[in-house]
């Protein structure tokens, strides 16, 4: 076999599929689109596209996410490659998957309508095309692992939030109820929050103090990593 003869080798398409997570203050959400071409036209799908010759995988994922959401500099992480021979009935395709975290409030509603995209609770999402259900399952597992080793929230929460909202976020990611006092103690121990003098008064008469992330400390903790056992 001539190892230098590229023309004699099989050509395979390389796709990038993105699992986009968001948080609405109560529940972890996933953004899905209605597929507008065959095969599986009209069914729910992850957002994805094909790698272009001049792109890296990171470039392709950034382009695809920007095209749907209108947002740049989105937090994303590559987590797995899917290469089953018959995974895409249209053509032999290998998919490299990323998960992304965005603040739902920043999402571009116009593009949302253009692509027939909708937010679904992770626990109530419809059946997806091809192996996209498997991709979502693996992305959730990776997100749960990340929640125990890095701060999660800066990308999913509004700039100002209550401690209750932060706890709700962790509960929705981990799919479990957390003890309030224990959670607050562990979060405060990370020293990444700034308590503001402002209060959120919609949920109670007394109101709850609003917090924001200390960006410098948050970034340092994210880069260094930690073990966050709740």
N, C-alpha and C positions, 0 to 999 in steps of 0.2 A: 504493500500500500504506500502510495506517495503522500507523505504527510504535508507536503507543500502545495498540494493541488486543492485549493479551496473550492474550485468549481465542481469538484466531484462529490462534495459533502452535501448532506441534506440541509435544506433551508427551513428554519423554524421561526415562527412569529414570537416576539417577546412582548407581552402585555404588562401593564402596571395597573393594578386594581387597588382602590383606596377605600378603606373603611373609615367613614367620617363620624366621629362621636361628638355629641353636644350635650349640654345640661340645661334644663329649663327651670331649675330651682327646686324641682321635686323628683325628677327621674332622669336616668341616663338615656339619651336618645341616639338614634342612628339615622343618617340621611341616605335615602334611597331614591332611585330614579326609575321611571318607566322606560324600558328599552324600546327604542324607536326603529329598530331594524331586525331583520331575521339573522340567525334563528332566535326563537323565543321572543319575538316582537310583542310588545304590550305587557310583558311580565316585569316584575320588580327585580332590580339589579343594583349592584354596587356601581359607583362611578369608576370608569376606567378608560384606558386608551392604549395605544401602541407606542413603543419606544421608537424614536426617530434616529436616523444615523448619526446626527450631530449631538445627541443628548447623552448625558449620564442618566442612570435610573433616578437619581435625586432630581435632576432637571425635569424629567418626564413627570414625576409625581407632583412637583411644584406647578408645572404647567396645567396638568389635569385638575388639580385642586383650585387653582386660580380661575380656570375656565368655568367651573361650576359655581364657586362661591364669590368670586371677585376679590378674594383676600390673598395677600402676600405674607410671607414669613410665618406660615402656619406651622405649629409644632407637629412633626410627623416622625414616624420611626418605621423602618423596614423590618419585617418580622418573619417572613417565610416565603418560600417559592413552591409553586404548585405545578407539577409536571406530568400528571397522569396523561397517558397517550390520548385517550378519548375524552378529555375533560371539556373540550370545546368542539361541538359537532361541525362548526363552520370550517375550521382549519386547525392544523397541528399548532398548538399555542402553549407556551410556558408563561405562567403569570407570576410576577414578583409583587407581593402584597405589602402595603403600608397601612398603618392606622394613623389617623390625624385627630387632633383635639381642637375644637373651635368654640368660641362663645356664640351661642345661638343668636344673641342680640345683634351681633356684628354680621350675621348672614345676609347676603344680598337677596332680598325678596323677589326682585325682578327676574333674576336668573333662576330662582327657585321655581317660578311659574313657567319660564321658558323651557325648562327641562322636565316639567311635571315631577319635580322632586318634592318629597314629603319627609317630615321627621316622624319616626316611629319610636315608641318605647322599645328598648332592647327586648323586653320580656313579651312584647306583643307584635313583633315584626312579622310580615308575611313570608311565605316560602320564596326563596330566591332562585335565580337561574344557575345552571351548571353546578360548580362546587362553592358558590358564594356563601352558602350557609356554613360550610366548614371554615371558610376564611373568617367569618364573623366570630365563630366560636373560639378560634385560635387567637383572634385579636383581643377578645374579652379576657382570655386567660393572660395574655401578655400585659394588658392594661392593669389587671389585678396585681400582677407581680410588680409592675412599675409603681403602683400605689404603695407598696411596702418597702420600696428602695429609693424612691425619689418623691419630692413634693408634687402633688397633683392638684390643680385648681386654678393656677394663674391663667391657663389657656381656656378653662371652661366656665369660670365664674365672672360676673361683672367686676369692674374695678373696685367697687365697694360692696361688701357682703356681710351677712351676720354669721356668727359661729354656727347657728342652726343650719344655715344654707351650706356651710362647709361640711358639717356632719352629714347632711342629707346627700351631698355629693359622694362622700366616702361610702355611705350605706348603699347607694345605688350602684356604685362600681363593684363593691364587695358582695352585694346581694345579701346583706345581713344587717340586723339591728344592732346598734352600738350603744354602750352605756355613755350617757352624756358627760358625767363628771370625769370618767376615765379618758374619754376622747379629748375633752378640753385640756386636761392635764398633759396629755401626750403632745397635743398640738402646740401648746404654750412652751413645752420643753424644747421644741425645734427652734424657737426664737426667730420665726420668719414672718410674724404678723405684727402689724401696727394697729393698735386700737385707736379709733378716731373719736372725736368729741360728739360726732353726729349719731343719731339714733334712727332706726327704722321703726315707724309707728303704725304701719298698716296691719301687722299681725297681732299686736297687743296694745293696750292703752299705755302701759309703762314703757314700751318700746325696747328694742335690743340694740346694743351698741354695734355700729358698723366697723368693719375691719378692712384693711387693705394689706397686700403683701409688701414686705420690704424687698424690693427688687434685687438689691445687691446680695442680701443674705439668702434669698430664694435661689438666685443663680448659683451661689457658692454651694448650697446644699444639693442642688440638682447635679452639679458637676462632680461633687465629692461622693454623693450617694450616702445612704444610711439604712439602718434597719428599723422599720416603723411597725412594731407589733401592737395591734390594737386588741 
